[in-house]
């Protein structure tokens, strides 16, 4: 299970739309490593207007990696993180997350990071089964 959903939020979902802030807060509480990592990278990106993207290249623990995979594998969770931090997420392997400004989607830097070539070059035997 990816999220620890409060009963009132479940009731909200059963009758209609879910409050975006409450959903984002649930993501933060349920997936603290993923949330904190995206928050940190977004802060780095937004602090420097000249910076094209910020990324994580440090391999996390197995538990952190699993949390990151759960966050980025869900369109709803991923979208919530992107909206909360005003970024576009890109992902390689099981740990290398990058944040781009939304307007950078389609840029040469974004296309290069998300390319098949970049994916292949970012491989290593130690990450094969991550």
OpenMM code with the backbone's topology and positions (N, CA, C; nanometers):
from openmm import Vec3, app, unit

residues = "UNK UNK UNK UNK UNK UNK UNK UNK UNK UNK UNK UNK UNK UNK UNK UNK UNK UNK UNK UNK UNK UNK UNK UNK UNK UNK UNK UNK UNK UNK UNK UNK UNK UNK UNK UNK UNK UNK UNK UNK UNK UNK UNK UNK UNK UNK UNK UNK UNK UNK UNK UNK UNK UNK UNK UNK UNK UNK UNK UNK UNK UNK UNK UNK UNK UNK UNK UNK UNK UNK UNK UNK UNK UNK UNK UNK UNK UNK UNK UNK UNK UNK UNK UNK UNK UNK UNK UNK UNK UNK UNK UNK UNK UNK UNK UNK UNK UNK UNK UNK UNK UNK UNK UNK UNK UNK UNK UNK UNK UNK UNK UNK UNK UNK UNK UNK UNK UNK UNK UNK UNK UNK UNK UNK UNK UNK UNK UNK UNK UNK".split()
positions = [
    Vec3(0.0842, -0.1172, 0.0000),
    Vec3(0.0000, 0.0000, 0.0000),
    Vec3(0.0892, 0.1242, 0.0000),
    Vec3(0.0578, 0.2186, -0.0856),
    Vec3(0.1389, 0.3384, -0.0990),
    Vec3(0.1081, 0.4448, 0.0045),
    Vec3(-0.0181, 0.4621, 0.0397),
    Vec3(-0.0573, 0.5733, 0.1256),
    Vec3(-0.1336, 0.5255, 0.2486),
    Vec3(-0.1098, 0.5934, 0.3597),
    Vec3(-0.1893, 0.5751, 0.4810),
    Vec3(-0.2991, 0.6810, 0.4758),
    Vec3(-0.4178, 0.6396, 0.4363),
    Vec3(-0.5278, 0.7326, 0.4126),
    Vec3(-0.6157, 0.7448, 0.5370),
    Vec3(-0.6345, 0.8666, 0.5824),
    Vec3(-0.7203, 0.8939, 0.6972),
    Vec3(-0.8653, 0.8606, 0.6613),
    Vec3(-0.9432, 0.8136, 0.7571),
    Vec3(-1.0838, 0.7784, 0.7300),
    Vec3(-1.1641, 0.8922, 0.6672),
    Vec3(-1.1430, 1.0163, 0.7120),
    Vec3(-1.2203, 1.1275, 0.6552),
    Vec3(-1.1850, 1.1516, 0.5084),
    Vec3(-1.0609, 1.1239, 0.4704),
    Vec3(-1.0209, 1.1406, 0.3302),
    Vec3(-1.0804, 1.0291, 0.2443),
    Vec3(-1.0874, 0.9107, 0.2992),
    Vec3(-1.1523, 0.7999, 0.2289),
    Vec3(-1.3002, 0.8319, 0.2066),
    Vec3(-1.3668, 0.8842, 0.3083),
    Vec3(-1.5084, 0.9225, 0.2933),
    Vec3(-1.5238, 1.0309, 0.1865),
    Vec3(-1.4308, 1.1259, 0.1871),
    Vec3(-1.4315, 1.2330, 0.0869),
    Vec3(-1.4245, 1.1728, -0.0538),
    Vec3(-1.3351, 1.0766, -0.0724),
    Vec3(-1.3179, 1.0131, -0.2036),
    Vec3(-1.4410, 0.9320, -0.2440),
    Vec3(-1.5071, 0.8734, -0.1459),
    Vec3(-1.6258, 0.7923, -0.1758),
    Vec3(-1.7428, 0.8750, -0.2262),
    Vec3(-1.7488, 1.0034, -0.1859),
    Vec3(-1.8634, 1.0855, -0.2256),
    Vec3(-1.8304, 1.1868, -0.3355),
    Vec3(-1.7046, 1.2029, -0.3668),
    Vec3(-1.6706, 1.3004, -0.4705),
    Vec3(-1.5217, 1.3290, -0.4762),
    Vec3(-1.4915, 1.4522, -0.5108),
    Vec3(-1.3526, 1.4931, -0.5282),
    Vec3(-1.2799, 1.5039, -0.3944),
    Vec3(-1.1494, 1.4792, -0.3997),
    Vec3(-1.0636, 1.4862, -0.2818),
    Vec3(-0.9952, 1.6219, -0.2786),
    Vec3(-0.9829, 1.6780, -0.1608),
    Vec3(-0.9131, 1.8042, -0.1420),
    Vec3(-0.7658, 1.7856, -0.1776),
    Vec3(-0.7163, 1.8669, -0.2704),
    Vec3(-0.5782, 1.8555, -0.3197),
    Vec3(-0.4757, 1.8697, -0.2079),
    Vec3(-0.4958, 1.9653, -0.1196),
    Vec3(-0.4002, 1.9874, -0.0101),
    Vec3(-0.3979, 1.8690, 0.0851),
    Vec3(-0.5146, 1.8155, 0.1161),
    Vec3(-0.5200, 1.6995, 0.2055),
    Vec3(-0.4547, 1.5781, 0.1413),
    Vec3(-0.4727, 1.5620, 0.0109),
    Vec3(-0.4072, 1.4513, -0.0581),
    Vec3(-0.2553, 1.4699, -0.0540),
    Vec3(-0.2076, 1.5905, -0.0830),
    Vec3(-0.0639, 1.6182, -0.0804),
    Vec3(-0.0078, 1.5974, 0.0599),
    Vec3(-0.0827, 1.6356, 0.1621),
    Vec3(-0.0385, 1.6137, 0.2999),
    Vec3(-0.0320, 1.4646, 0.3324),
    Vec3(-0.1250, 1.3873, 0.2772),
    Vec3(-0.1239, 1.2423, 0.2960),
    Vec3(-0.0006, 1.1815, 0.2303),
    Vec3(0.0329, 1.2300, 0.1115),
    Vec3(0.1542, 1.1839, 0.0433),
    Vec3(0.2766, 1.2156, 0.1294),
    Vec3(0.2833, 1.3364, 0.1809),
    Vec3(0.3980, 1.3777, 0.2635),
    Vec3(0.4122, 1.2889, 0.3869),
    Vec3(0.3006, 1.2573, 0.4517),
    Vec3(0.3043, 1.1753, 0.5726),
    Vec3(0.3323, 1.0284, 0.5416),
    Vec3(0.2820, 0.9797, 0.4289),
    Vec3(0.2954, 0.8385, 0.3939),
    Vec3(0.4277, 0.8051, 0.3267),
    Vec3(0.4808, 0.8999, 0.2518),
    Vec3(0.6038, 0.8777, 0.1750),
    Vec3(0.7030, 0.9900, 0.2062),
    Vec3(0.7471, 0.9990, 0.3324),
    Vec3(0.8287, 1.1137, 0.3728),
    Vec3(0.9620, 1.1263, 0.2992),
    Vec3(1.0265, 1.0155, 0.2676),
    Vec3(1.1533, 1.0256, 0.1955),
    Vec3(1.1313, 1.0857, 0.0570),
    Vec3(1.0351, 1.0326, -0.0170),
    Vec3(1.0074, 1.0813, -0.1520),
    Vec3(0.9657, 1.2283, -0.1477),
    Vec3(0.8781, 1.2625, -0.0572),
    Vec3(0.8302, 1.4002, -0.0460),
    Vec3(0.9450, 1.4943, -0.0128),
    Vec3(1.0259, 1.4586, 0.0841),
    Vec3(1.1378, 1.5433, 0.1263),
    Vec3(1.2413, 1.5579, 0.0159),
    Vec3(1.2673, 1.4499, -0.0570),
    Vec3(1.3644, 1.4562, -0.1671),
    Vec3(1.3165, 1.5517, -0.2761),
    Vec3(1.1913, 1.5395, -0.3176),
    Vec3(1.1380, 1.6284, -0.4203),
    Vec3(1.1365, 1.7723, -0.3692),
    Vec3(1.0991, 1.7918, -0.2437),
    Vec3(1.0982, 1.9260, -0.1840),
    Vec3(1.2393, 1.9871, -0.1873),
    Vec3(1.3395, 1.9094, -0.1499),
    Vec3(1.4791, 1.9566, -0.1479),
    Vec3(1.5267, 1.9923, -0.2881),
    Vec3(1.4992, 1.9044, -0.3836),
    Vec3(1.5422, 1.9302, -0.5215),
    Vec3(1.4707, 2.0521, -0.5791),
    Vec3(1.3423, 2.0651, -0.5502),
    Vec3(1.2667, 2.1814, -0.5993),
    Vec3(1.3231, 2.3106, -0.5401),
    Vec3(1.3584, 2.3082, -0.4128),
    Vec3(1.4165, 2.4270, -0.3495),
    Vec3(1.5491, 2.4636, -0.4157),
    Vec3(1.6308, 2.3632, -0.4464),
    Vec3(1.7581, 2.3883, -0.5147),
    Vec3(1.7336, 2.4512, -0.6518),
    Vec3(1.6382, 2.3966, -0.7244),
    Vec3(1.6071, 2.4475, -0.8582),
    Vec3(1.5551, 2.5904, -0.8516),
    Vec3(1.4592, 2.6158, -0.7645),
    Vec3(1.3971, 2.7476, -0.7565),
    Vec3(1.4917, 2.8538, -0.6995),
    Vec3(1.5932, 2.8113, -0.6263),
    Vec3(1.6884, 2.9066, -0.5677),
    Vec3(1.7828, 2.9673, -0.6709),
    Vec3(1.7951, 2.9022, -0.7856),
    Vec3(1.8895, 2.9484, -0.8881),
    Vec3(1.8181, 2.9576, -1.0226),
    Vec3(1.7767, 3.0769, -1.0642),
    Vec3(1.7033, 3.0929, -1.1900),
    Vec3(1.7791, 3.0427, -1.3135),
    Vec3(1.9105, 3.0366, -1.3053),
    Vec3(1.9896, 2.9912, -1.4201),
    Vec3(1.9993, 2.8385, -1.4275),
    Vec3(1.9668, 2.7733, -1.3184),
    Vec3(1.9788, 2.6273, -1.3137),
    Vec3(1.8687, 2.5631, -1.3969),
    Vec3(1.9066, 2.4656, -1.4793),
    Vec3(1.8087, 2.4016, -1.5669),
    Vec3(1.7329, 2.2884, -1.4980),
    Vec3(1.8003, 2.2175, -1.4091),
    Vec3(1.7344, 2.1118, -1.3331),
    Vec3(1.8179, 2.0801, -1.2097),
    Vec3(1.7569, 2.0082, -1.1168),
    Vec3(1.8260, 1.9575, -0.9990),
    Vec3(1.7951, 1.8090, -0.9900),
    Vec3(1.8956, 1.7297, -0.9559),
    Vec3(1.8721, 1.5857, -0.9498),
    Vec3(1.9445, 1.5216, -0.8329),
    Vec3(1.8990, 1.4022, -0.8007),
    Vec3(1.9565, 1.3218, -0.6937),
    Vec3(2.0343, 1.2074, -0.7582),
    Vec3(2.1608, 1.1935, -0.7206),
    Vec3(2.2402, 1.0831, -0.7735),
    Vec3(2.2865, 0.9884, -0.6636),
    Vec3(2.2437, 1.0135, -0.5395),
    Vec3(2.2816, 0.9273, -0.4280),
    Vec3(2.1816, 0.8134, -0.4158),
    Vec3(2.2330, 0.6917, -0.4109),
    Vec3(2.1459, 0.5752, -0.3973),
    Vec3(2.0905, 0.5697, -0.2549),
    Vec3(1.9597, 0.5614, -0.2409),
    Vec3(1.8987, 0.5546, -0.1082),
    Vec3(1.9007, 0.4117, -0.0536),
    Vec3(1.8535, 0.3955, 0.0681),
    Vec3(1.8368, 0.2620, 0.1258),
    Vec3(1.7261, 0.1890, 0.0492),
    Vec3(1.7138, 0.0609, 0.0725),
    Vec3(1.6085, -0.0160, 0.0049),
    Vec3(1.4697, 0.0365, 0.0392),
    Vec3(1.4484, 0.0720, 0.1650),
    Vec3(1.3166, 0.1239, 0.2058),
    Vec3(1.2887, 0.2577, 0.1387),
    Vec3(1.3888, 0.3443, 0.1323),
    Vec3(1.3719, 0.4741, 0.0670),
    Vec3(1.3476, 0.4563, -0.0821),
    Vec3(1.4196, 0.3649, -0.1418),
    Vec3(1.4030, 0.3369, -0.2854),
    Vec3(1.2618, 0.2885, -0.3142),
    Vec3(1.2119, 0.1998, -0.2305),
    Vec3(1.0761, 0.1474, -0.2496),
    Vec3(0.9737, 0.2601, -0.2382),
    Vec3(0.9967, 0.3503, -0.1458),
    Vec3(0.9066, 0.4634, -0.1272),
    Vec3(0.9083, 0.5547, -0.2501),
    Vec3(1.0269, 0.5791, -0.3007),
    Vec3(1.0412, 0.6638, -0.4193),
    Vec3(0.9725, 0.6001, -0.5402),
    Vec3(0.9894, 0.4705, -0.5552),
    Vec3(0.9229, 0.4006, -0.6658),
    Vec3(0.7713, 0.4076, -0.6527),
    Vec3(0.7185, 0.3915, -0.5320),
    Vec3(0.5730, 0.4014, -0.5121),
    Vec3(0.5236, 0.5410, -0.5473),
    Vec3(0.5983, 0.6426, -0.5085),
    Vec3(0.5563, 0.7805, -0.5367),
    Vec3(0.5567, 0.8102, -0.6859),
    Vec3(0.6598, 0.7683, -0.7553),
    Vec3(0.6736, 0.8051, -0.8957),
    Vec3(0.5985, 0.7122, -0.9908),
    Vec3(0.5581, 0.5958, -0.9417),
    Vec3(0.4824, 0.5035, -1.0258),
    Vec3(0.3343, 0.5394, -1.0328),
    Vec3(0.2881, 0.6214, -0.9412),
    Vec3(0.1479, 0.6617, -0.9382),
    Vec3(0.1319, 0.7971, -1.0054),
    Vec3(0.0495, 0.8041, -1.1072),
    Vec3(0.0248, 0.9322, -1.1736),
    Vec3(-0.0324, 1.0349, -1.0771),
    Vec3(-0.1239, 0.9912, -0.9887),
    Vec3(-0.1861, 1.0847, -0.8944),
    Vec3(-0.0839, 1.1392, -0.7953),
    Vec3(-0.0005, 1.0514, -0.7405),
    Vec3(0.0997, 1.0957, -0.6429),
    Vec3(0.2048, 1.1820, -0.7112),
    Vec3(0.2518, 1.1363, -0.8242),
    Vec3(0.3528, 1.2127, -0.8984),
    Vec3(0.2996, 1.3515, -0.9347),
    Vec3(0.1776, 1.3560, -0.9856),
    Vec3(0.1161, 1.4836, -1.0218),
    Vec3(0.0988, 1.5753, -0.9018),
    Vec3(0.0635, 1.5181, -0.7884),
    Vec3(0.0478, 1.5966, -0.6671),
    Vec3(0.1811, 1.6588, -0.6251),
    Vec3(0.2880, 1.5813, -0.6314),
    Vec3(0.4214, 1.6344, -0.5994),
    Vec3(0.4602, 1.7450, -0.6976),
    Vec3(0.4319, 1.7238, -0.8247),
    Vec3(0.4661, 1.8250, -0.9254),
    Vec3(0.3905, 1.9555, -0.9001),
    Vec3(0.2624, 1.9448, -0.8693),
    Vec3(0.1837, 2.0660, -0.8439),
    Vec3(0.2262, 2.1345, -0.7144),
    Vec3(0.2516, 2.0573, -0.6113),
    Vec3(0.2885, 2.1151, -0.4815),
    Vec3(0.4190, 2.1942, -0.4909),
    Vec3(0.5148, 2.1424, -0.5679),
    Vec3(0.6462, 2.2062, -0.5737),
    Vec3(0.6728, 2.2801, -0.7049),
    Vec3(0.5709, 2.2894, -0.7894),
    Vec3(0.5804, 2.3626, -0.9163),
    Vec3(0.6995, 2.3170, -0.9998),
    Vec3(0.7052, 2.1862, -1.0231),
    Vec3(0.8124, 2.1266, -1.1026),
    Vec3(0.7554, 2.0169, -1.1913),
    Vec3(0.8378, 1.9728, -1.2836),
    Vec3(0.8103, 1.8530, -1.3628),
    Vec3(0.9135, 1.7499, -1.3210),
    Vec3(0.8683, 1.6315, -1.2823),
    Vec3(0.9594, 1.5260, -1.2397),
    Vec3(1.0038, 1.4409, -1.3575),
    Vec3(1.1283, 1.4009, -1.3534),
    Vec3(1.1826, 1.3045, -1.4484),
    Vec3(1.2544, 1.1992, -1.3651),
    Vec3(1.2618, 1.0771, -1.4164),
    Vec3(1.3071, 0.9661, -1.3331),
    Vec3(1.3893, 0.8683, -1.4147),
    Vec3(1.5038, 0.8279, -1.3586),
    Vec3(1.5860, 0.7223, -1.4168),
    Vec3(1.6170, 0.6217, -1.3079),
    Vec3(1.6270, 0.4968, -1.3448),
    Vec3(1.6597, 0.3901, -1.2490),
    Vec3(1.5643, 0.3935, -1.1319),
    Vec3(1.6156, 0.3619, -1.0155),
    Vec3(1.5292, 0.3545, -0.8977),
    Vec3(1.5632, 0.4625, -0.7968),
    Vec3(1.6451, 0.5569, -0.8351),
    Vec3(1.6822, 0.6609, -0.7396),
    Vec3(1.7071, 0.7976, -0.8021),
    Vec3(1.7393, 0.8023, -0.9280),
    Vec3(1.7780, 0.9301, -0.9880),
    Vec3(1.6543, 1.0073, -1.0320),
    Vec3(1.6121, 1.0939, -0.9446),
    Vec3(1.4986, 1.1815, -0.9699),
    Vec3(1.5532, 1.3179, -1.0058),
    Vec3(1.4916, 1.3809, -1.1041),
    Vec3(1.5274, 1.5181, -1.1392),
    Vec3(1.4015, 1.6019, -1.1395),
    Vec3(1.4183, 1.7282, -1.1033),
    Vec3(1.3087, 1.8237, -1.1126),
    Vec3(1.3471, 1.9301, -1.2145),
    Vec3(1.2528, 1.9598, -1.3002),
    Vec3(1.2674, 2.0622, -1.4031),
    Vec3(1.1578, 2.1650, -1.3828),
    Vec3(1.1815, 2.2849, -1.4294),
    Vec3(1.0729, 2.3821, -1.4340),
    Vec3(0.9717, 2.3323, -1.5374),
    Vec3(0.8451, 2.3572, -1.5125),
    Vec3(0.7414, 2.3071, -1.6039),
    Vec3(0.7643, 2.3517, -1.7471),
    Vec3(0.8100, 2.4752, -1.7644),
    Vec3(0.8332, 2.5260, -1.9006),
    Vec3(0.9531, 2.4612, -1.9683),
    Vec3(1.0333, 2.3836, -1.8940),
    Vec3(1.1508, 2.3172, -1.9527),
    Vec3(1.1144, 2.1878, -2.0251),
    Vec3(0.9920, 2.1396, -2.0043),
    Vec3(0.9505, 2.0178, -2.0731),
    Vec3(0.9603, 2.0420, -2.2234),
    Vec3(1.0269, 1.9534, -2.2907),
    Vec3(1.0485, 1.9697, -2.4343),
    Vec3(1.1799, 2.0373, -2.4672),
    Vec3(1.2470, 2.0935, -2.3673),
    Vec3(1.3766, 2.1568, -2.3923),
    Vec3(1.4814, 2.0505, -2.4244),
    Vec3(1.5913, 2.0936, -2.4800),
    Vec3(1.7001, 2.0009, -2.5119),
    Vec3(1.7501, 1.9296, -2.3865),
    Vec3(1.7654, 2.0031, -2.2772),
    Vec3(1.8139, 1.9438, -2.1524),
    Vec3(1.7169, 1.8385, -2.1009),
    Vec3(1.5885, 1.8680, -2.1038),
    Vec3(1.4874, 1.7724, -2.0587),
    Vec3(1.4851, 1.6487, -2.1493),
    Vec3(1.4864, 1.6715, -2.2789),
    Vec3(1.4854, 1.5589, -2.3736),
    Vec3(1.6093, 1.4721, -2.3556),
    Vec3(1.7228, 1.5340, -2.3313),
    Vec3(1.8471, 1.4589, -2.3112),
    Vec3(1.8371, 1.3746, -2.1837),
    Vec3(1.7875, 1.4328, -2.0746),
    Vec3(1.7772, 1.3599, -1.9484),
    Vec3(1.6813, 1.2409, -1.9599),
    Vec3(1.5731, 1.2577, -2.0334),
    Vec3(1.4707, 1.1532, -2.0422),
    Vec3(1.4894, 1.0605, -2.1623),
    Vec3(1.6005, 1.0711, -2.2300),
    Vec3(1.6238, 0.9909, -2.3507),
    Vec3(1.6651, 0.8465, -2.3189),
    Vec3(1.6489, 0.7620, -2.4168),
    Vec3(1.6933, 0.6240, -2.4051),
    Vec3(1.8445, 0.6187, -2.3804),
    Vec3(1.9184, 0.7059, -2.4462),
    Vec3(2.0635, 0.7108, -2.4301),
    Vec3(2.1004, 0.7407, -2.2850),
    Vec3(2.0358, 0.8400, -2.2253),
    Vec3(2.0640, 0.8749, -2.0861),
    Vec3(2.0296, 0.7598, -1.9930),
    Vec3(1.9206, 0.6915, -2.0223),
    Vec3(1.8815, 0.5769, -1.9395),
    Vec3(1.9900, 0.4696, -1.9447),
    Vec3(2.0371, 0.4401, -2.0616),
    Vec3(2.1418, 0.3375, -2.0767),
    Vec3(2.2706, 0.3810, -2.0073),
    Vec3(2.3089, 0.5056, -2.0249),
    Vec3(2.4327, 0.5541, -1.9636),
    Vec3(2.4235, 0.5614, -1.8117),
    Vec3(2.3051, 0.5630, -1.7574),
    Vec3(2.2861, 0.5715, -1.6124),
    Vec3(2.2739, 0.4335, -1.5481),
    Vec3(2.3027, 0.3289, -1.6213),
    Vec3(2.2933, 0.1932, -1.5683),
    Vec3(2.4235, 0.1534, -1.4986),
    Vec3(2.4091, 0.0656, -1.4024),
    Vec3(2.5255, 0.0054, -1.3385),
    Vec3(2.4831, -0.1306, -1.2842),
    Vec3(2.5749, -0.2239, -1.2748),
    Vec3(2.5390, -0.3580, -1.2232),
    Vec3(2.4759, -0.3529, -1.0845),
    Vec3(2.5189, -0.2612, -1.0005),
    Vec3(2.4647, -0.2512, -0.8654),
    Vec3(2.3204, -0.2069, -0.8602),
    Vec3(2.2711, -0.1487, -0.9677),
    Vec3(2.1334, -0.0995, -0.9712),
    Vec3(2.0426, -0.1852, -1.0580),
    Vec3(2.0945, -0.2944, -1.1069),
    Vec3(2.0157, -0.3774, -1.1987),
    Vec3(1.8840, -0.4248, -1.1388),
    Vec3(1.8848, -0.4644, -1.0128),
    Vec3(1.7638, -0.5180, -0.9497),
    Vec3(1.6983, -0.4204, -0.8534),
    Vec3(1.7242, -0.2935, -0.8730),
    Vec3(1.6672, -0.1990, -0.7772),
    Vec3(1.5198, -0.1748, -0.8057),
] * unit.nanometer
topology = app.Topology()
chain = topology.addChain("A")
for resn in residues:
    res = topology.addResidue(resn, chain)
    for name in ("N", "CA", "C"):
        topology.addAtom(name, app.Element.getBySymbol(name[0]), res)
